[in-house]
Amino acid sequence: MKNKKSTIGLMLLMAGSLVLTNCTKDKTNPQPEPDKDMTTTTEAVNTQMIVNDIQELCGQVCESNAFLLNDHDATPVTIMQGTNTINSSNALVNVGSTSYTLTFNNTVGRDGRVRNGVLVFDYTATPASVPNAFYRIPGFIVDVTSVGYSVDNYTININNMRISNTTPIGFPGTAPYFPSATKMSWKQTADVSVMWANGTSTSTTTFNGTINKTLENTNNTSIPMPPGPSATTYTVFGYSGVNNNFLKLNLQYTSYTVEGTGTLANGTAYTLATSSPLTRNFVSSPELFVVVGSEVITVQRHPFLTGVLNFKPTGKPDRVIDFGESGTIVDYNTKVTIEGITYSHDIR
């Protein structure tokens, strides 16, 4: 009887040890939680938009205001996607013999963002064979520098930036002035740092790479117009002689390819590249209005509508950022795929 009791006790002890072992094993090797962090994704896209908008400012200063500035030392400038500023007297363009200087002083753009500081667009590098130093002219080259330039709470240091018109030399040339096989294009190389206050310290994101821009409606082709699948044709490029062309940049439908590297605020290195071009529609905007002080203004923000961006932070799973397919919905919604799992994300 004693032996029987001992045997039962031993069996119970072994069973308990097995349960304990299994519990310990589960605690030691838990299933990893899916990586759902979107902070760095938003950070990387936000940096792209800041860099992208500097090119749009270049277009405004070196294109839309060019005729106004020929006979003036300084004049209020129309900034951001071809629409007026609220404090237009606070944004001035000074014209030099080889550059345009754009100065902001708490200037609220039609995108609702507050800008300060100086951007200088120096076109010294433009070849002498280029007839005019305008953004639209094939072969035009401008080097961009900054002094205390900021957008809202972000301070942007431009270590190096060049914007070049890569449209084939001779465009538009002869009638009908809109060759179906030709689209205006630009190349923007940039090495920038974007900084913002983070408590008592400063966070910094960098980007060093190339953005290629194409004017998809160069030839007055139809562009998608939300909220439905309809499309509208906008006259973007005007022609009235070789030296009198003009671009209506507020009517652009553009695509971009991106390739570059950088570091995130947490010090992580990353690479960035488009597998499908990103697009922006400068005719439509998600916001209806925004209140700035006592002013209520119609906002003209133009986020990326379509395209796919591959974002690869070192030491973390790759992120595939899909901005959409149709281009008929203007919003900030994206699909971010991480390790085969797709999440909806507001990219603002």
N, C-alpha and C positions, 0 to 999 in steps of 0.2 A: 504494500500500500504506500509505503514511504517512497519507494522507487517510482511508483506511478505518479504520485504528487510532484516529485522532483522533475519527472519528465514533462508533465503539464506546465510546470513553472518555467522550465527551460524553453519550451515552445513559445509560451507567452512573451518571455524576455526577448527571444529572437524575432518574434513578430513585431514587438515594439521597436526593436533596433532597426528593423527594415522600414517601418513607417517613419521613424526619425530620420533615417538615412535619406529616404525619398523626399521628405519635407526639406531637409537641409539642401539637397540637390536642387530642388525647385527654387529655393531662395538664393542659391549661389549662382545659378544660370537662368535668370529671368529673361523673358522675351524682350528684346529692345523696343523702346517706344518709337513709333514712326517720327521722322524728322518733319515737323510741320512749320518750322520757323520761317516767317516771311519777312523778317526785319531786314536782312541783307538784300533780299530781292527788291524790296521797295527802295532801299538805299542805292542800289546799282541803277535802277530805272530812273530815279530822281536825278542822279548825276547825268545820265544821258539827256534828259529833257533840258537841264540847265545848259549843257554844252550845245545842244541842238538849237536852243533859242538864241544863243550868241550869233549863230550863222544867220538866223532870221533878222536879227538887229543889223547885221552887216548888210543884208539885202536892202533893208529899209534906208539905211544911211547912204549906201553906195548906189542906190537905184531910184527909189521913189522920190527922194528929196534932191536928187542931183541937179535938176533944172532950177529949183528954188534957190539953191545954194551958190550958184555961179556968181551972183552979184551981191551976196551978203556975207558979212563976217560971222554972223550968228543969227539963227532963226529957230523958232520952236519946231520941234521935230515930231513927226507922226511915228510912233513906235509900236511894236508888237503887232504883227499880223495885219498891218495896214489900217489900223483903227486909231482914233485920237486918244491922247492921254487926258486924264482929268486935270492934272497940273501941267498943262503943256508948256507953260512959260518956264518950268523948272527943268526941262530937258532941252539942252541946247547942242547944236552941231556947229563946231568951228571948223572952217575949211582952210587947210594949209595947201602949200604947193604940191605936197606929196601924200597928204593924209586927211582923214576926217576924224575929229575928236568929238565923241558923244559924252556929254556930262549929265548925270542924273543928280537930283537933289530932292530926296523923298518923293520921287516921281511915281505916281500910281498909274500903271499901264492898264489897258483894257482887259488884260488878263487878271486884273485885281491884285497884282503883285507890286510890292514897293521896291524901287531900285534906288541905289545910291552909288556914287563913285564915277569912275571914268573908264571908257573903252576907247582905244585909239586904233583906227583902221588905216594902216600905212600901206600904200600901194606902190612903193618904190621898186619892188621886185617885178612889177608888171613890165613885160618887154616893150621896147620902144615901138615895135611894129603894131601893137594893139592900139586902135584908133582913139579909144576913150576909156577912162578908168571907171567904168560902170560895172556893176554886178552881173549884168546880162551879157557882157561882151566876151566871146570866146578868147581865152588866153589871159583874162584879168586875174591878177594875183594880189591878195591883201594879207598882210601880217597883222595879227591882232594882239595888243597888249592891254593890260588893265592896271588901274591905280585905285585901290580901295573899293573895287566893284563888289556889290552885294545885291542879293535878291531875297527879300524878306529877311529871314534869320540866317541865311547862308552867305558866307564870304567866299568869293571865288578868286583864286590866284591863277593867272594864266602864265605858266612857265614857258609855253611855246604854243603858238597856234597859227596855222596858215590856211586860208580859204582860196581855192583856185577854181576858176570856171573851166571845166573840162569839155565843154561843148565843142564839136568839130569846128576848126577854123573856117570862116566863110559863111557860117550860118547867120541869118537865113539866106543871104545871097540873092537869089532871083525869085521871081513870082513862081508859085503862089505864096512864098514866104513861110509856109508851114510844111516842109517836107515830111511825109508820113513816117519815114524811117528814122527821123532825127528827133531827139528830145534834149532839152537843155539839161546840163548836169554840172555838179560841183563836187570837189573833193575837199574835205576838212580834216586836217591832221591836228591833233590836239594833245597837249600834255598839261592837265589842269589839276588843281587841288580844291576841294570843296570842304569848307569848315563851318561848324556850328557849335554853339555853346551846349554843353552836356553837364548840367550841374555846375560844379566849380572848375571843371576841366573843359577842354576843347576836343571835339571829335573831328576826324579828317578822313575823307574818302578821296581817292585819286583815280584818274583815268588817263591812259596813254594809248592812243590808237587812231584809227581812221574811220570817218563817216563819209560815205558817198551818197550824195543827194541827187535824185532825178525828178524833174518836173514832169509828172505823168500827163498833165493836160497842156503840154507845150503846144500841141497841134489843135487846141480847142476841142479835144475829145470830151465825151460825156464823163462826168464823175458821179459816183453814188451819192444819193441824198437821203438821209434818214428822215422820218422813222421807217420808211418802207423801201421796197426794192427799186423805186423810181430813180432816174438819173437826170441830171441837168447839164447842159453845156455852158461853160463859162469862158468868156474871152479873156485869157490871161496875158497873151503876148500880142502887142500891137506893133504895127510896122508902118512907118511913113517916111522911109528913106534910111540910108545906112546909119546915120548918126542920130536918128530920132526915134529909135525903138523905145518901147517901155514895157515894163512888167507890172501887172496888178497883183502884187504879192498877197493881198488879202483874198484872192480867188484861187490860190494854189491848191493842187492835189498832188502831194509829193510822196516819194518812197525813199527809204534809206537802207543801206547795208552798213553794218557796224562790225568792226574787228578791233580788239584791243585787250589790254591788261590793266591791272590796277591793284589797289589795296583798299580794304574796307575799314570802317571805324574801329573794329576790334583787332586790326593789324593783319587780318587774313588776306592773302593774295588771291586774286581771281582772274579768270579770263572770260571774255565776252565775245560772242559772234552770232550773227544772224544766219539762220538756215532758210528763212523766208523773209523778204524785205518788209520792213515796218512802214506803215503809211500814216499820213496825217492829212486831214481835210480842213483847210483854213476857212471854209465857208460855214461850218457848223460847230457847235460847242455844247457840252453837256449842261453847263450852268445857265440859269436864267438871269440871275442878278446876284450882286454881293454888296454889302454895306461897308463902306470905307469912311470912317468918321461920320459925318453927316450926309455923305454922298451915297446915293443908291445908283450903281452903274450896272450896265449889261456886260457880263463877263464874256470874254472871247478866249477861252482856253481850248487848246486843240490837242488832246492826248493821242497816243498811238492807237490806231483803230484796228489794224490787222498786222499779221506777221508773227514770226517766231524768233525768240532770242534765247540762245543757249548760254546760261550763266553757270560758271563752274568755280565755286569757292574752294580753295585748297583745304583738304581735311574734312570736307562735308560732301554729301551727295550732290550730284549735278542737279540743276534746276532748268527745266524747259518752260519758258514763259510764252504762252500763246495769247496774243492780244485779240484774236478773232479772225473770222474768214470773210464775212460779207462786206464789211465796211459801211453797212447801212445803219448800224447802231453806234451812236456816239456816247461812250460811257467810259468808266475807269475799270470795268470788270475784266479780269484776266483768268486764265486757267494755268495753274502752275503744277507741273508734274515732277514729283520727287520719288525716286525709287519705285516707279510704276504706279504710284498713287496720285491722282489728280485732285487738286483743291481749287475752289473758287476763291479769288482774292481781289480786293479793291486796292488798286496799285497806287492810290494817292498817298 
